[in-house]
């Protein structure tokens, strides 16, 4: 408030009169109508109370009260009462009646959590936990459902690995140099200086033993406890043939003789001891091809529980010198270990032909193989319960020393079938065939052609194939006639019979 009053220095003017005086006084002061010897310029009301000694104390006190409260009178008491009142606090905000704010400020603020929201969050958390538990339960159920399939896959994988095996070579230990090195030889002939692996049992190593070698480095990785030649192991029949004596048409006399020579000594040896005789050591089956020699040997293997070893004469002929006689020794050694046993040597004429002077190394090796066979049949060492059955188509070409009594005690001939035998063979091979009404088997039984058992089987098979070619499920008589002509034509021409070899 900038007021410029002109007053006398001797005059005393109250504050009320100065600031809140009546209009006349203010007008007089403002108009400068007051006479005063000393004039002073007042530019600030506050300076009037602080610097002017003429202001009385009461006015100064009133001025100070106005500065504190801003109002005259009892403003100070009102101020004290207001100070004693409780301070204002904002009310607890609620969502009732609250208008939702719009704009970026409301979106950036985090929502306030209230009891209802806390319950919802807990519900969401429990639902999430439930989802995880459901996933876990489904996973466990899938694992239980797939467990049998996984075990089956693992078993099949293990079986394939067992069948595949680790690629290894079989060799012979020639000489032991020290604890970690040795000289070995393979089946191909060369000798190698190789390492002996640390896990090999050194006590089992000795010169001449069979060893297992790595296929790449040829290191010694094992010792064969069983020195059986792998070729001999293949010769042993693990499963008995399905043919029996009922599948043999006719041949009653031949069946009786082979039972007395081979089967009965193995099943009832006490009968021969009571009679005071020794049973035959071996028999030889001879006759034209297709008369049932091999079939009868299969029937013997089916009827007895003895170990059956089957070998073809050509398998005893080896490439390297000494391998043939060694194979014969291994064959009879395995037969003695698995006694009672039966050794069937088919096509014995491959190694048992008559000896003659020859300059060929191969012929001499075959003769040495036959000499080893003679030694095994009748040597110093007793063979025990080991019976030998031989079969050949050309008994006249065999060496007399091979088929003499003491080695081969019984010779059984297999002739061509007679009428009665033909009828039985036809009935055996047509028992499972669907024949038409016009088929008369007596027509083929009474024919004058020399038919063996293999020829009769070939005729029945050809008749069935001709019926299938014409999309018929029954075999007619014409099929048998055509089949017979085809079989006899190949037989007369001397060409290979293909399927019926």
Secondary structure as GFF3:
##gff-version 3
##sequence-region A 1 501
A	DSSP	alpha_helix	15	20	.	.	.	ID=ss1
A	DSSP	alpha_helix	23	31	.	.	.	ID=ss2
A	DSSP	alpha_helix	45	51	.	.	.	ID=ss3
A	DSSP	alpha_helix	57	69	.	.	.	ID=ss4
A	DSSP	alpha_helix	75	84	.	.	.	ID=ss5
A	DSSP	alpha_helix	104	108	.	.	.	ID=ss6
A	DSSP	alpha_helix	115	164	.	.	.	ID=ss7
A	DSSP	beta_strand	168	176	.	.	.	ID=ss8
A	DSSP	beta_strand	181	186	.	.	.	ID=ss9
A	DSSP	beta_strand	191	195	.	.	.	ID=ss10
A	DSSP	three_ten_helix	202	204	.	.	.	ID=ss11
A	DSSP	beta_strand	210	214	.	.	.	ID=ss12
A	DSSP	beta_strand	220	223	.	.	.	ID=ss13
A	DSSP	alpha_helix	230	235	.	.	.	ID=ss14
A	DSSP	three_ten_helix	245	247	.	.	.	ID=ss15
A	DSSP	alpha_helix	252	258	.	.	.	ID=ss16
A	DSSP	pi_helix	259	263	.	.	.	ID=ss17
A	DSSP	alpha_helix	264	267	.	.	.	ID=ss18
A	DSSP	alpha_helix	269	275	.	.	.	ID=ss19
A	DSSP	beta_strand	282	287	.	.	.	ID=ss20
A	DSSP	alpha_helix	293	303	.	.	.	ID=ss21
A	DSSP	beta_strand	307	312	.	.	.	ID=ss22
A	DSSP	three_ten_helix	313	316	.	.	.	ID=ss23
A	DSSP	alpha_helix	323	337	.	.	.	ID=ss24
A	DSSP	beta_strand	341	346	.	.	.	ID=ss25
A	DSSP	three_ten_helix	348	350	.	.	.	ID=ss26
A	DSSP	alpha_helix	361	377	.	.	.	ID=ss27
A	DSSP	beta_strand	386	392	.	.	.	ID=ss28
A	DSSP	three_ten_helix	395	397	.	.	.	ID=ss29
A	DSSP	beta_strand	410	414	.	.	.	ID=ss30
A	DSSP	alpha_helix	419	429	.	.	.	ID=ss31
A	DSSP	alpha_helix	442	445	.	.	.	ID=ss32
A	DSSP	alpha_helix	453	469	.	.	.	ID=ss33
A	DSSP	alpha_helix	477	493	.	.	.	ID=ss34
A	DSSP	three_ten_helix	498	500	.	.	.	ID=ss35
###
